Amino acid sequence: MNKITLQTNKKIYFASDQHFGAPTPAESKPREERFIRWLDEIKNDAQVLFLMGDLFDFWHEWNYVIPKGYIRVLGKIAELKDSGIDIYFFVGNHDLWMKNYFEEELGIPVYFEKRTYEIADKKFFLAHGDGLGPGDKGYKRMKKLFTNPVAQWLFKWLHPDIAMRIAVYMSTKNKLISGEEDKKFLGEDKEFLIVYSKEKLKQEHFDYFVYGHRHLPMILDLGGNSKYVNLGDWISYFTYGVFDGDEFELNTFEQ
């Protein structure tokens, strides 16, 4: 388990599912500007920032090309990293074709799997959340295709203009990818991430299970001093998580 020693008067921040670029770059820009204002607000007391996936509605790295746009977001993230804030990026289902750009250009580790942390004597289970738990079989089959090395190799050889058009169309039109279904609470016994978390608790205690993916901001008591957290999104809710060493809160950035 990874350990983070929280410094005095510092906090750990969590944010997920910004989906920048959707539905169009022009419509995405005000959300990007709002996110940048939030990054400016937290930089004075943030020790660690966890970006929990789907920062972009689509992301693919060719050997010499990355998607156009996002320069202000990337610049602000670089600024926070250069100021001494540790930033960790968890790949989501929309940006799962990350490679080494964030690590080489920004110095930010990129994680493709769930990870566990101990922070101020609290145990955290962190993941974007896609593909975990029971059900969701259609998406799981699609993820196997998208992460297949042959499929990735073939996609890489498409001209970026063509590849991006295909990807953006699928991202917005295909409900398995777009997250169109991730807008209503299915009930505690049917929410796959809650079911998954309860199963994990049978093996090991965690104080907090923190996910994105479902776009539904909530903190749910799982019993035994364990809580399920979904961070919401920066499309409808503009929510984020913050841990001060004692309590975990979900807040809304209003500005």
Salt bridges, closest charged atoms under 4 A:
ASP17 OD1 - HIS19 NE2 3.23
ASP17 OD1 - HIS215 NE2 2.99
ASP40 OD1 - LYS43 NZ 3.22
ASP40 OD1 - LYS76 NZ 2.80
ASP45 OD2 - LYS11 NZ 3.72
ASP54 OD2 - HIS19 NE2 3.45
ASP54 OD2 - HIS128 NE2 3.26
ASP57 OD1 - HIS19 ND1 2.83
ASP57 OD1 - HIS94 ND1 3.36
GLU79 OE2 - LYS43 NZ 2.98
GLU79 OE1 - LYS76 NZ 3.00
ASP130 OD2 - LYS143 NZ 2.96
ASP161 OD2 - HIS159 ND1 3.98
GLU180 OE1 - LYS183 NZ 3.49
GLU181 OE2 - LYS175 NZ 3.96
ASP182 OD1 - ARG214 NH1 2.93
GLU188 OE2 - LYS198 NZ 2.69
GLU191 OE2 - ARG214 NH2 2.74
GLU199 OE2 - LYS202 NZ 2.91
GLU204 OE2 - LYS123 NZ 2.93
ASP207 OD1 - HIS205 NE2 3.28
ASP233 OD2 - HIS215 ND1 3.05
